[in-house]
Amino acid sequence: MAGVILSGVHKIYQGTEPLPRKWWEFWKPSGKPSEVHVVKGADLEIKDGEFLVLVGPSGCGKSTTLRMVAGLEEVTDGEIRIGEKVVNDVSPKDRDIAMVFQSYALYPHMTVAENMSFGLKLRKYPVEDIEARVKEAAALLDIGHLLERRPKELSGGQRQRVAMGRAIVRRPQVFLMDEPLSNLDAKLRVQMRAELQRLHHKLGVTTIYVTHDQTEAMTLGDRIVIMHQGHIQQCDSPLMLYEQPANLFVAGFIGSPGMNFLEADAKDGLAHHPLFTMELPVKARNLTGKITLGIRPQHLLMGSLEEGEVKLPATLEVVEPLGSENFFFCKLDEGAGQVTVRTDAATKRKVGDAILLRIRPDHVHIFDSNGEAVCHAKGEATAE
Amino acid sequence: MTTSDNKPKVDRSLYAWHAVLICCLCLFLLPAFLVVMAALREGGSLVSAEIIPSTMTLKNFSRLLNETPFWRWMLNTLVVSTISTVIAVAVTTLAGYAFSRFRFRGRKNGLLFMILLQMFPAAMSMVAIFRLLQSLGPMTGGLIGLNSLFGLSLVYIGAGIPFNSWIIKGYVDALPIELEESAYLDGATPWQTFSQVVFPLMGPVLATVAVFNFIAPYSDFVFPSVLLFSEDQYTLAIGMQGFITGDFSANWSLFAASAVLGSLPILVVFFSLQRFLVQGLTAGAVKG
């Protein structure tokens, strides 16, 4: 096992940008060279045995980063180390890594046993050793009875296990997983998530896991890296990301439903919103101009106003009853935007009802005009 | 609701469509039927008052096998078909894979150029091919030259490369790239990836290319009629033509009999490869 270090890693794809030309102007060039900067200076240190999750919206560069670690994409600039070794110019097969793909990528013409042993056979392991490893991995994943079947005879969950088994038999230094649970239905995904946690605890192999599902990220990762437009936005433990988001993007990305954002003007230590004025905390007193106030849905309270709280009049537009809780989607008065409120299941309201929401100032995250966090909600903060 | 409403409604237009389709089927099968009947008829005439002859005979087949070099022509055709099929499949499989998966200078223009080549009828290149084989003959001891079966095979291989490469490229494009990436990570070299992962999945497209290449020498008349001179080198199409362009008689029954026997190898090849033609080997490779 080994850690992985990314230092200033960039990935730039060379492409062609089409140039306008008439159909008969075939002598003119049809396009000019262009560049797409997909990963912009990624710096990461993944510790030995750590489970790191790369998460972000589509096109943020998370899969490209993983593929660069795998050696399936060239690194344009920067350095990747696995263990002590710089692997920029090392071919994928010599990096001692194993990857689980979103589509599983099982060889359809081979049985499960052949799929799992393919890599070992290529590396010329003794037959007895191969058989022992396949049996051991199959027992670990409870797929021993499937060894003679072909992938098309397996269910989605079984294929996923076989793909995991193929990675495990190699006993690599690092596991790379590219959205391995995305093709499973919701129930199976929850089950496999637990299975992955169990496997990681048992094997203790350094794992880099890519997903766009924040629930997967929060439940699996020792640390989570949030990426957006090729930049690493924040790398922290799941709880810290939730409680102390570094910027507006992270604050909006982590948490479901997402954080509510209210735009306000900061002046003389006060935040002026069309519906209320609120005193800013000490850390944010010297802010001036446009700021954003972030409030989690569970911190938009209902009921009678208490001292120090500010009120937010709104109209209920949509109710989502989930059984254990309700989500109210409300339109703020005077066209001041929309907010989502999380309430307990006992709180009943009808669509169209006027609702008076209240906010405790210490539940508010404050972001400056650049979207960077200035101070976090005290109610959530664990380390201010 | 009445009980009659519960009966499944029969769409009458379905009957009409079935009738149309049966008519089409008859139209397609009629020529084959006429050829078989002609082969079983006595005498060499094509035109007869009766479609199904009153007395059927196998004399034409017997005469064909005993009195003409039919076996020789058949063997020549099989030799040309086999050589061109094996080499074309080997060459175009690698070419199609390379065009699909590798990025190299000239790839795009090469693909476009192959489409361009495909647009011209093969007969347009007849003079060039004739001159080429004429020149190559003395240099290769007649192996690749005029009146050579191997030379003719090469012509078919060359003519089929653009189209075959394109269909193989299209097929490989549709194979999930993750399979190859997974093989690389498993420790496979590019050749091992191709031979152990991609090639076994190419059954359907290889069967298609093989059938096309195998049939070409059977159905072509133009190239062998120009490039082959001696009767012992004739392919079936040229040999058969002699039955109906004789100086004193046109023996259509003999022609029909050789057509019936000549089609048997094609049927054998087709039915033996049929399994691959309809099989989707990639099922289960990825999600689903």
HADDOCK unambig.tbl for C-alpha pairs under 7 A between the chains (distance, minus, plus):
assign (segid A and resid 92 and name CA) (segid B and resid 184 and name CA) 6.46 0.50 0.50
assign (segid A and resid 92 and name CA) (segid B and resid 185 and name CA) 5.32 0.50 0.50
assign (segid A and resid 93 and name CA) (segid B and resid 184 and name CA) 5.99 0.50 0.50
assign (segid A and resid 93 and name CA) (segid B and resid 185 and name CA) 4.76 0.50 0.50
assign (segid A and resid 93 and name CA) (segid B and resid 186 and name CA) 6.17 0.50 0.50
assign (segid A and resid 93 and name CA) (segid B and resid 187 and name CA) 4.40 0.50 0.50
assign (segid A and resid 98 and name CA) (segid B and resid 185 and name CA) 6.58 0.50 0.50
assign (segid A and resid 103 and name CA) (segid B and resid 286 and name CA) 4.77 0.50 0.50
assign (segid A and resid 103 and name CA) (segid B and resid 287 and name CA) 5.22 0.50 0.50
assign (segid A and resid 104 and name CA) (segid B and resid 286 and name CA) 5.91 0.50 0.50
assign (segid A and resid 105 and name CA) (segid B and resid 178 and name CA) 5.52 0.50 0.50
assign (segid A and resid 105 and name CA) (segid B and resid 179 and name CA) 4.93 0.50 0.50
assign (segid A and resid 105 and name CA) (segid B and resid 182 and name CA) 6.68 0.50 0.50
assign (segid A and resid 105 and name CA) (segid B and resid 285 and name CA) 5.96 0.50 0.50
assign (segid A and resid 105 and name CA) (segid B and resid 286 and name CA) 5.63 0.50 0.50
assign (segid A and resid 106 and name CA) (segid B and resid 179 and name CA) 6.78 0.50 0.50
assign (segid A and resid 106 and name CA) (segid B and resid 285 and name CA) 5.35 0.50 0.50
assign (segid A and resid 106 and name CA) (segid B and resid 286 and name CA) 6.83 0.50 0.50
assign (segid A and resid 107 and name CA) (segid B and resid 179 and name CA) 6.57 0.50 0.50
assign (segid A and resid 107 and name CA) (segid B and resid 197 and name CA) 6.85 0.50 0.50
assign (segid A and resid 107 and name CA) (segid B and resid 285 and name CA) 6.03 0.50 0.50
assign (segid A and resid 108 and name CA) (segid B and resid 282 and name CA) 5.92 0.50 0.50
assign (segid A and resid 108 and name CA) (segid B and resid 283 and name CA) 6.90 0.50 0.50
assign (segid A and resid 108 and name CA) (segid B and resid 284 and name CA) 6.02 0.50 0.50
assign (segid A and resid 108 and name CA) (segid B and resid 285 and name CA) 4.78 0.50 0.50
assign (segid A and resid 119 and name CA) (segid B and resid 186 and name CA) 4.27 0.50 0.50
assign (segid A and resid 119 and name CA) (segid B and resid 187 and name CA) 5.97 0.50 0.50
assign (segid A and resid 122 and name CA) (segid B and resid 187 and name CA) 6.21 0.50 0.50
assign (segid A and resid 122 and name CA) (segid B and resid 188 and name CA) 6.46 0.50 0.50
assign (segid A and resid 123 and name CA) (segid B and resid 187 and name CA) 6.74 0.50 0.50
assign (segid A and resid 151 and name CA) (segid B and resid 284 and name CA) 5.08 0.50 0.50
assign (segid A and resid 151 and name CA) (segid B and resid 285 and name CA) 6.43 0.50 0.50
assign (segid A and resid 152 and name CA) (segid B and resid 283 and name CA) 5.74 0.50 0.50
assign (segid A and resid 152 and name CA) (segid B and resid 284 and name CA) 3.66 0.50 0.50
assign (segid A and resid 152 and name CA) (segid B and resid 285 and name CA) 6.92 0.50 0.50
assign (segid A and resid 156 and name CA) (segid B and resid 287 and name CA) 6.84 0.50 0.50
assign (segid A and resid 156 and name CA) (segid B and resid 288 and name CA) 6.69 0.50 0.50
assign (segid A and resid 183 and name CA) (segid B and resid 287 and name CA) 6.43 0.50 0.50
